[in-house]
Amino acid sequence: MARVDDQNKWLSEIDLATVFRLLKDNGATELLYKVLPRNANSKNQVYLAPDLSQLGKIPSGEVTLHESTSQKGGGVEAVFRSALDFYWIRSDGRACHAPDAKLIFYPQYPEVRFSGFLRSCSDAPSSLYDKGKRGEESGRILVLGVGNGTKVLGITLPPESPAAREVGAYHPRDEYGVFFILPIPGLAKGDGFLELMQKLCSIHRRDWVPSRRLDKNGVLVSCNAPNCNGNTLESLLGIRSNGYSQPDFRGWEVKARNVPDSSKPGASVVTLFTPEPTAGVYVQDGLLAFMRRYGYADTKGRTDRLNFGGVYRANGTAHARTNLRMVVDGFKTGERKYSPTGAIRMLDRDDKEAMVWSFAKLIDHWKTKHAHAAFIPAQQRLTPERQYRYGRSILLGEGAEFGLFLAAVDAGKVYYDPGVKVEKVSTGKPVTKRRSQFRVNSKDIPMLYASSRVVDACKEAGC
């Protein structure tokens, strides 16, 4: 056994029950662990995934673009970074903040690595990551606690610790990418997929339900907008509005899709996400200037109103009303590889950028919400009030690499379908509405995932 320094001696003696207690006391509701290879240390960083979108359970900050010196080739390369609100658990149970902890995504490889997790934290388990000490030992285990808002909690177990031996003997092991899930006694809810199927089967059997949503305080309120199918489904699953870009239910993003008949769901249009542009006239000159330049008079005759709508597909022709066309820059068709500095652009006839979505911004939206997604058919009726009923035939998608999304955009399957408007244009107080949405036909959803399948929720739940 390697020499144990005094600072981290407590980790060599910790048992699994204590690990559970310390992380639970700090707010963790779910634990992920990875057995570290010999090259996981402060010099080489810790490999976590091939793509940021496969780490949806780990809350992270805004994705930003940076230049980095390659350890492999020595040259300068562009990478994406996403900060973590990360804390190491100390022997007394308190949490020590590691303010430089971050995820670094190298799309050219591709790989996501955990970096900066030792700096500026005096109680970090530094010796377990130091190449001159224990940083090249096999059998170390990194345990991450999640579920406490944006916080990520960490404990590293030396291979000789009782906890490491207990983790090694734990079965069955549910996988989450390169991690395994370690259920916390008293909080474990079993298999997340099975629980989701049980919930969806129960919702299906309720038949028609009134249109509702849960507000941020968990209060059930009415929902009267045309797109309340998703809000109502979330309320039935107990999902309230919150400020965290996390998966909806036990690691699964849940999306309702409108269908004429929930018992025989055919193809339908699904809104994937609604990111606002990051550059172009829309951002630089403001929405009102953009609308006066590219908007058009309302086609239904409503006066003093400008609209910006239509369907825009990559590599297509310019829209007849707006004269804008969509291009994808920095993506290699057929290779699923892309430049970190790339973007989706809307260009006018003079090739002026009207709207731009940088890849960094799009990844930021995509990374937490699509790794595991369930698309549920929803049928609507308006009398005696707005109501929905949900089907049991569920389309599942898993493994949402950002390169797959770009490939679908490049192929014209994912398209831009805005609904932007300005009313009272001629007055001193124009009223604006922004709606920038990327959509896809449900039959093309499998393009976005490494694997997809249709399941019967009630059969999967065994009920």
C-alpha positions as CSV (number, residue, x, y, z in Angstrom):
1,M,0.0,0.0,0.0
2,A,1.3,3.4,-0.9
3,R,2.3,5.9,1.8
4,V,-0.7,7.8,3.2
5,D,0.0,11.4,4.1
6,D,-1.6,12.8,7.3
7,Q,-3.9,15.2,5.6
8,N,-5.7,12.5,3.6
9,K,-5.3,9.6,6.1
10,W,-9.0,9.9,7.0
11,L,-9.9,8.9,3.4
12,S,-7.9,5.7,3.8
13,E,-10.1,4.8,6.8
14,I,-13.5,5.9,5.6
15,D,-16.3,3.4,5.1
16,L,-19.2,3.6,2.7
17,A,-21.8,4.5,5.3
18,T,-19.7,7.6,6.2
19,V,-19.5,8.5,2.6
20,F,-23.2,8.4,2.2
21,R,-23.7,10.4,5.4
22,L,-21.3,13.2,4.5
23,L,-22.6,13.7,1.0
24,K,-26.2,13.4,2.0
25,D,-25.7,15.9,4.9
26,N,-24.3,18.3,2.2
27,G,-27.5,18.0,0.1
28,A,-26.6,15.3,-2.4
29,T,-29.5,13.2,-3.5
30,E,-27.7,11.0,-6.1
31,L,-24.1,9.7,-6.3
32,L,-22.0,9.0,-9.4
33,Y,-18.7,7.2,-9.2
34,K,-15.8,6.4,-11.5
35,V,-12.9,4.1,-10.9
36,L,-9.9,6.2,-11.9
37,P,-7.2,4.9,-14.3
38,R,-3.5,5.5,-13.8
39,N,-3.5,8.5,-16.0
40,A,-6.2,10.4,-14.1
41,N,-4.2,13.0,-12.2
42,S,-3.6,16.7,-11.9
43,K,-1.4,16.7,-15.0
44,N,-3.6,14.7,-17.3
45,Q,-7.0,15.8,-15.9
46,V,-9.8,13.2,-15.5
47,Y,-11.7,12.0,-18.5
48,L,-15.5,12.1,-18.0
49,A,-17.2,11.8,-21.4
50,P,-16.9,12.2,-25.2
51,D,-19.4,15.0,-25.3
52,L,-20.8,17.6,-22.9
53,S,-24.3,16.6,-23.6
54,Q,-23.6,13.2,-22.0
55,L,-23.1,14.8,-18.5
56,G,-26.6,16.2,-18.0
57,K,-26.7,14.9,-14.4
58,I,-23.7,17.1,-13.5
59,P,-24.8,20.8,-13.3
60,S,-22.3,23.1,-15.0
61,G,-22.1,26.8,-16.0
62,E,-22.3,28.6,-19.3
63,V,-20.2,27.1,-22.1
64,T,-17.5,29.6,-23.2
65,L,-14.8,29.4,-26.0
66,H,-11.1,29.5,-25.0
67,E,-7.7,29.0,-26.5
68,S,-5.6,26.2,-25.0
69,T,-2.1,24.8,-25.5
70,S,-2.4,21.2,-26.6
71,Q,-0.6,18.7,-24.3
72,K,-0.5,16.3,-27.2
73,G,0.8,18.5,-30.0
74,G,1.9,21.6,-28.3
75,G,0.0,23.9,-30.6
76,V,-2.8,26.3,-29.7
77,E,-6.3,24.9,-30.0
78,A,-9.8,26.2,-29.3
79,V,-11.7,24.4,-26.5
80,F,-15.0,24.9,-24.7
81,R,-15.1,25.4,-20.9
82,S,-18.0,25.1,-18.5
83,A,-17.4,26.1,-14.8
84,L,-18.5,23.8,-11.9
85,D,-19.7,24.9,-8.5
86,F,-17.5,22.2,-7.0
87,Y,-16.7,21.3,-3.4
88,W,-14.5,18.7,-1.7
89,I,-15.9,17.2,1.4
90,R,-13.6,17.5,4.4
91,S,-13.1,15.1,7.3
92,D,-15.3,17.2,9.6
93,G,-18.2,17.0,7.0
94,R,-17.9,20.6,5.8
95,A,-17.4,21.5,2.2
96,C,-14.3,23.1,0.7
97,H,-14.9,25.1,-2.4
98,A,-12.6,24.5,-5.4
99,P,-13.4,27.7,-7.4
100,D,-11.3,26.8,-10.4
101,A,-13.0,23.4,-11.1
102,K,-14.4,23.2,-14.6
103,L,-15.2,20.9,-17.5
104,I,-13.1,21.3,-20.6
105,F,-14.4,19.9,-23.9
106,Y,-11.9,19.2,-26.6
107,P,-14.2,18.7,-29.7
108,Q,-11.2,17.7,-31.9
109,Y,-10.7,14.4,-30.0
110,P,-13.6,14.5,-28.8
111,E,-13.4,14.3,-25.0
112,V,-14.5,16.1,-21.8
113,R,-12.1,16.4,-19.0
114,F,-12.4,17.5,-15.3
115,S,-9.8,20.2,-14.6
116,G,-8.8,22.7,-11.9
117,F,-10.4,20.7,-9.1
118,L,-7.5,21.0,-6.7
119,R,-6.6,24.6,-6.9
120,S,-7.5,27.1,-4.2
121,C,-8.9,24.4,-1.9
122,S,-6.7,23.7,1.1
123,D,-8.5,20.5,1.9
124,A,-8.5,19.0,-1.6
125,P,-7.2,15.4,-1.7
126,S,-4.1,16.6,-3.6
127,S,-1.8,13.6,-2.8
128,L,-4.3,11.3,-4.6
129,Y,-3.8,13.2,-7.8
130,D,-0.1,14.1,-7.5
131,K,2.0,12.1,-10.0
132,G,4.9,12.2,-7.5
133,K,2.7,10.6,-4.8
134,R,-0.4,8.6,-5.5
135,G,-1.6,10.2,-8.7
136,E,-0.8,7.2,-10.9
137,E,-2.3,4.5,-8.7
138,S,-5.1,2.4,-10.1
139,G,-8.2,1.7,-8.1
140,R,-8.8,5.2,-6.8
141,I,-12.5,6.1,-6.9
142,L,-14.0,9.5,-7.6
143,V,-17.4,9.9,-6.1
144,L,-19.6,12.9,-7.1
145,G,-22.7,14.0,-5.2
146,V,-25.4,15.9,-7.2
147,G,-28.9,17.0,-6.7
148,N,-28.3,20.1,-4.5
149,G,-29.1,22.8,-7.0
150,T,-25.9,23.8,-8.9
151,K,-23.5,22.2,-6.4
152,V,-21.3,19.3,-7.2
153,L,-19.7,17.5,-4.2
154,G,-16.7,15.3,-4.3
155,I,-14.8,12.6,-2.3
156,T,-11.9,10.6,-3.7
157,L,-11.5,7.1,-2.2
158,P,-8.0,5.5,-2.0
159,P,-8.0,1.9,-3.1
160,E,-7.2,0.6,0.4
161,S,-10.2,2.3,2.0
162,P,-13.1,0.2,3.3
163,A,-15.4,2.4,1.2
164,A,-13.5,1.6,-2.0
165,R,-13.8,-2.1,-1.3
166,E,-17.5,-1.8,-0.5
167,V,-18.1,0.1,-3.8
168,G,-16.2,-2.6,-5.7
169,A,-18.4,-5.2,-4.3
170,Y,-21.7,-3.3,-4.9
171,H,-24.1,-4.8,-7.4
172,P,-26.1,-4.3,-9.5
173,R,-24.4,-1.2,-11.1
174,D,-26.5,1.1,-13.2
175,E,-24.3,2.9,-15.7
176,Y,-24.3,6.6,-16.5
177,G,-21.8,7.0,-19.3
178,V,-18.3,6.3,-17.8
179,F,-19.9,6.6,-14.3
180,F,-21.8,4.1,-12.2
181,I,-24.8,5.2,-10.0
182,L,-24.4,4.6,-6.3
183,P,-27.9,4.7,-4.6
184,I,-28.0,6.5,-1.2
185,P,-29.8,4.4,1.4
186,G,-33.0,6.1,2.3
187,L,-33.0,8.2,-0.8
188,A,-32.6,5.5,-3.5
189,K,-35.7,5.4,-5.7
190,G,-34.7,2.5,-7.8
191,D,-34.2,2.6,-11.6
192,G,-35.0,6.0,-13.0
193,F,-36.2,4.7,-16.3
194,L,-38.6,2.2,-14.6
195,E,-40.0,4.9,-12.4
196,L,-40.6,7.2,-15.4
197,M,-42.4,4.4,-17.3
198,Q,-44.6,3.8,-14.2
199,K,-45.5,7.5,-14.0
200,L,-46.2,7.8,-17.7
201,C,-48.4,4.7,-17.6
202,S,-50.4,6.1,-14.7
203,I,-50.8,9.5,-16.5
204,H,-51.9,7.7,-19.6
205,R,-54.6,5.8,-17.6
206,R,-56.0,9.1,-16.2
207,D,-57.3,9.9,-19.7
208,W,-58.3,13.5,-20.1
209,V,-56.7,15.9,-17.6
210,P,-57.2,19.7,-17.3
211,S,-54.4,22.0,-18.6
212,R,-52.2,23.0,-15.6
213,R,-48.7,23.8,-14.6
214,L,-46.7,23.9,-11.4
215,D,-45.2,27.4,-10.6
216,K,-41.8,27.8,-9.0
217,N,-43.4,27.4,-5.5
218,G,-45.0,24.1,-6.4
219,V,-48.5,25.5,-6.6
220,L,-50.8,24.1,-9.3
221,V,-52.2,26.8,-11.5
222,S,-54.1,26.9,-14.7
223,C,-52.4,27.0,-18.1
224,N,-54.2,28.5,-21.1
225,A,-51.6,28.8,-23.8
226,P,-51.6,26.5,-26.9
227,N,-48.3,24.9,-25.8
228,C,-49.4,23.8,-22.4
229,N,-49.1,20.1,-23.2
230,G,-45.6,20.1,-21.8
231,N,-46.5,22.2,-18.7
232,T,-49.4,19.9,-17.9
233,L,-47.3,16.7,-18.3
234,E,-44.6,18.2,-16.1
235,S,-47.1,19.0,-13.4
236,L,-48.4,15.4,-13.5
237,L,-44.8,14.3,-13.0
238,G,-44.3,16.7,-10.1
239,I,-41.8,19.0,-12.0
240,R,-42.0,22.6,-11.1
241,S,-40.5,25.6,-12.9
242,N,-36.9,26.3,-11.7
243,G,-33.8,28.1,-12.7
244,Y,-31.7,25.0,-13.2
245,S,-31.0,23.7,-16.7
246,Q,-31.2,20.1,-15.6
247,P,-33.0,17.0,-17.0
248,D,-36.7,16.9,-15.9
249,F,-37.2,13.6,-14.3
250,R,-34.5,11.3,-12.8
251,G,-32.0,12.1,-15.6
252,W,-34.6,12.1,-18.4
253,E,-35.7,15.1,-20.4
254,V,-39.5,14.8,-20.9
255,K,-41.1,16.4,-23.9
256,A,-44.7,16.3,-25.0
257,R,-45.5,16.3,-28.7
258,N,-48.9,17.3,-30.2
259,V,-50.7,14.5,-32.0
260,P,-54.3,14.2,-33.3
261,D,-54.9,10.9,-31.5
262,S,-52.8,9.9,-28.5
263,S,-53.7,6.2,-29.0
264,K,-52.3,6.2,-32.6
265,P,-49.6,8.8,-32.6
266,G,-48.1,9.6,-36.0
267,A,-45.4,12.0,-36.9
268,S,-45.5,15.5,-35.4
269,V,-43.4,18.5,-35.0
270,V,-41.3,18.8,-31.9
271,T,-39.6,22.0,-30.6
272,L,-36.1,21.0,-29.4
273,F,-35.0,24.3,-27.8
274,T,-35.4,28.0,-28.1
275,P,-31.9,29.7,-28.0
276,E,-31.7,33.4,-28.7
277,P,-29.1,34.5,-31.3
278,T,-25.7,35.6,-29.9
279,A,-24.6,38.0,-32.7
280,G,-25.8,39.7,-35.9
281,V,-28.2,42.6,-36.5
282,Y,-30.6,41.0,-34.1
283,V,-28.2,41.4,-31.2
284,Q,-26.0,44.3,-32.3
285,D,-28.7,46.7,-33.5
286,G,-31.6,45.3,-31.4
287,L,-34.8,43.5,-32.1
288,L,-36.7,46.6,-33.3
289,A,-34.1,47.5,-35.9
290,F,-33.9,43.9,-37.0
291,M,-37.7,43.7,-37.5
292,R,-37.8,46.9,-39.5
293,R,-35.0,45.6,-41.7
294,Y,-36.1,41.9,-42.1
295,G,-39.7,41.7,-40.8
296,Y,-42.8,41.9,-43.0
297,A,-46.3,43.2,-42.6
298,D,-48.8,40.9,-40.9
299,T,-50.3,38.5,-43.5
300,K,-53.6,38.5,-41.8
301,G,-54.1,42.2,-42.1
302,R,-53.5,43.1,-38.5
303,T,-52.3,46.7,-38.6
304,D,-49.2,48.3,-37.2
305,R,-47.6,44.9,-36.8
306,L,-44.4,43.3,-38.2
307,N,-43.8,39.6,-38.2
308,F,-40.7,37.4,-38.6
309,G,-41.5,33.8,-39.4
310,G,-41.1,31.1,-41.9
311,V,-39.1,27.9,-42.1
312,Y,-35.3,28.1,-42.6
313,R,-33.2,25.0,-43.5
314,A,-29.5,24.9,-43.9
315,N,-28.2,25.1,-47.5
316,G,-31.7,26.1,-48.7
317,T,-32.9,29.1,-50.7
318,A,-33.6,32.5,-49.2
319,H,-37.0,33.0,-47.7
320,A,-39.3,34.9,-50.0
321,R,-40.5,37.5,-47.4
322,T,-37.3,38.0,-45.3
323,N,-34.7,37.3,-47.9
324,L,-32.7,35.4,-45.3
325,R,-31.0,32.0,-45.7
326,M,-29.4,29.6,-43.2
327,V,-25.8,28.3,-43.4
328,V,-23.8,26.1,-41.0
329,D,-20.2,27.3,-40.8
330,G,-17.5,25.1,-39.3
331,F,-19.1,21.7,-39.7
332,K,-17.7,18.9,-41.8
333,T,-20.6,17.0,-43.5
334,G,-20.4,13.3,-43.0
335,E,-17.7,13.4,-40.3
336,R,-19.7,14.9,-37.4
337,K,-16.7,17.1,-36.7
338,Y,-17.0,20.8,-36.1
339,S,-14.9,23.8,-35.4
340,P,-15.2,25.4,-31.9
341,T,-15.4,28.8,-33.6
342,G,-18.3,27.6,-35.9
343,A,-21.8,28.9,-35.9
344,I,-25.3,28.7,-37.5
345,R,-25.8,31.9,-39.4
346,M,-28.8,33.7,-41.1
347,L,-27.5,35.7,-44.0
348,D,-29.2,38.3,-46.2
349,R,-28.7,38.9,-49.9
350,D,-25.5,40.9,-49.2
351,D,-24.2,38.1,-46.9
352,K,-24.6,40.3,-43.9
353,E,-25.2,38.4,-40.7
354,A,-28.7,39.0,-39.5
355,M,-28.7,36.3,-36.8
356,V,-25.9,34.1,-35.5
357,W,-25.9,31.2,-33.0
358,S,-22.3,30.3,-32.0
359,F,-21.6,26.6,-31.4
360,A,-20.6,27.5,-27.8
361,K,-24.1,29.0,-27.1
362,L,-25.9,26.1,-28.8
363,I,-23.9,23.5,-26.8
364,D,-24.8,25.4,-23.7
365,H,-28.5,24.8,-24.4
366,W,-28.0,21.3,-25.7
367,K,-25.6,19.9,-23.0
368,T,-28.0,19.3,-20.1
369,K,-31.3,18.6,-21.7
370,H,-30.9,15.9,-24.3
371,A,-28.6,13.1,-23.2
372,H,-31.7,11.0,-22.3
373,A,-35.0,12.2,-23.7
374,A,-38.5,10.8,-23.7
375,F,-41.1,12.1,-26.3
376,I,-44.7,11.6,-25.2
377,P,-47.7,11.9,-27.5
378,A,-50.2,14.5,-26.3
379,Q,-53.8,15.0,-27.6
380,Q,-55.7,18.2,-26.9
381,R,-59.3,19.2,-26.7
382,L,-60.7,22.7,-25.9
383,T,-64.2,21.9,-24.5
384,P,-65.4,22.1,-21.8
385,E,-61.9,23.5,-21.1
386,R,-58.4,23.0,-22.4
387,Q,-57.5,19.4,-21.6
388,Y,-54.9,16.8,-22.6
389,R,-54.5,13.1,-22.7
390,Y,-51.2,11.3,-23.1
391,G,-50.3,8.2,-25.0
392,R,-48.4,5.2,-23.8
393,S,-46.2,4.8,-26.9
394,I,-43.0,6.6,-25.9
395,L,-40.1,7.5,-28.3
396,L,-36.8,7.4,-26.4
397,G,-33.5,8.9,-27.5
398,E,-30.1,8.4,-25.8
399,G,-26.7,9.6,-26.6
400,A,-27.3,13.1,-27.9
401,E,-23.9,14.2,-29.2
402,F,-23.8,17.8,-30.4
403,G,-22.2,16.6,-33.7
404,L,-25.4,14.6,-34.4
405,F,-27.5,17.8,-33.9
406,L,-25.3,19.7,-36.3
407,A,-25.5,16.9,-38.8
408,A,-29.3,17.0,-38.6
409,V,-29.3,20.8,-39.1
410,D,-26.9,20.5,-42.0
411,A,-29.2,17.9,-43.6
412,G,-32.2,20.2,-43.2
413,K,-34.0,17.9,-40.8
414,V,-33.7,20.3,-37.8
415,Y,-34.8,23.7,-38.9
416,Y,-35.3,27.2,-37.6
417,D,-39.0,28.2,-37.2
418,P,-39.2,31.6,-35.5
419,G,-42.4,33.4,-34.3
420,V,-41.1,36.9,-33.7
421,K,-43.4,39.9,-33.8
422,V,-43.6,43.6,-33.0
423,E,-47.0,45.3,-32.4
424,K,-47.7,49.0,-32.2
425,V,-44.7,49.6,-34.5
426,S,-45.5,53.2,-35.2
427,T,-46.0,54.2,-31.5
428,G,-43.4,55.3,-29.0
429,K,-44.0,52.0,-27.1
430,P,-43.8,49.1,-29.5
431,V,-44.6,45.7,-28.0
432,T,-42.2,42.9,-28.9
433,K,-42.3,39.1,-28.6
434,R,-39.3,36.9,-29.2
435,R,-39.6,33.2,-30.1
436,S,-36.5,31.6,-31.7
437,Q,-37.1,27.9,-31.9
438,F,-35.3,25.0,-33.6
439,R,-37.7,22.2,-34.5
440,V,-37.7,18.7,-36.0
441,N,-40.3,16.3,-37.2
442,S,-40.6,13.4,-34.8
443,K,-39.8,10.8,-37.5
444,D,-36.3,12.5,-37.7
445,I,-35.6,12.5,-34.0
446,P,-33.6,9.3,-34.2
447,M,-31.0,11.3,-36.2
448,L,-30.2,13.2,-33.0
449,Y,-29.3,10.2,-30.9
450,A,-26.8,7.4,-30.8
451,S,-29.7,5.1,-30.2
452,S,-33.5,5.4,-30.2
453,R,-36.5,3.2,-29.7
454,V,-40.3,3.2,-29.2
455,V,-41.6,1.6,-26.0
456,D,-45.0,0.9,-24.4
457,A,-44.8,2.7,-21.0
458,C,-47.3,0.3,-19.4
459,K,-45.5,-2.8,-20.7
460,E,-42.1,-1.5,-19.6
461,A,-43.6,-0.7,-16.1
462,G,-45.2,-4.1,-15.9
463,C,-48.6,-2.8,-15.2
